[in-house]
Amino acid sequence: MTDAPSRPATRGGQERGRLRVVVTADDFGVSHGLNEAVARLHRAGRIRRTAVRIDGLALDHGLALLRDLPELDLSLHLNLTEGRPLSPPERVPLLIDDEGRYRRSVAGYLRDLAQPASTARRQLLHQIDRELQTQADRAADLGLGVQGVDGNQHVHLVPGIFERTAALAARHGWPRIRIPHEPLHASLDPRDLVHAAHHLGPVKHLLLRHLARRARPVARRHGRRWEDAFVGVLFTGRMSPRLLDGALRRLERRGVETVEALFHPADIDDPRDAPLRAKVCPYYFHRDRRRERDRLAARD
């Protein structure tokens, strides 16, 4: 199934022969500096799409920016691993710890949902479904007009969760769902390879390829579409135009037609984010995000 993006490639897109590339930034709404970087890069024609965390602590700031960014393509970035659910705690007790925060990582969901069918597993999936629906309803109430869906830390790909994500997309009429199938590509710079190994990029790459293979028939059954290939897992935190161009050359030779390229840019020193630093994952303020911002901004 070859699936083109839902809108023509404009800002943040490339045309390379038959290859169409959509550059995406995740986590919009998490911090002021992240929002500002995405908005600025979109206006400069570097980013076409962003994935919105509807539970982000800087969402109000992001919504104000979006009013002046009508061409920015939006996806809903479903979250089940960081912070607190939008649902009342008493409605999702299996998702949270004693402090009301999400209790599982992606690995935890993979472990617990791999168990044989049981009442406990059904109850967990029911509460996951409830929280996903709450996040989707919030996006609809805000009038975001999202055209796709994906997951924070790719949690939407977990078997059991992906089926519910695809069904959610079908109910809400979101045509696109992210399936991060990243073909193997190599960097000639040893520093990139060391970075990838240190951050377990190859492990994530192999796991996501496996989950993507399982996800495609589910997405097809629900009538959703996706880009043919994905770039941005192997070198998360070190993504650059150089790495992207190398991957695209390989994909062109394979006859791929559509690609989603994921970056994580942010202005990590925005003073408005001082109160947020203790409330969100430190990675949102890591220097790698500033590096990706600068490399993307400097692209010819």
Secondary structure by P-SEA (a helix, b strand, c coil): ccccccccccccccccccbbbbbbbccccccaaaaaaaaaaaaaccccbbbbcccccaaaaaaaaacccccbbbbbbccccccccccccccccccccccccccccaaaaaaaaaccccaaaaaaaaaaaaaaaaaaaaaaaaccccccccccccccccaaaaaaaaaaaaaacccccccccccbbbbccaaaaaaaaaaaaaaaaaaaaaaaaaaaaaaaaaccccccccccccccccccaaaaaaaaaaaaaacccbbbbbbbccccccccccccccccccccccaaaaaaaaaaaacc
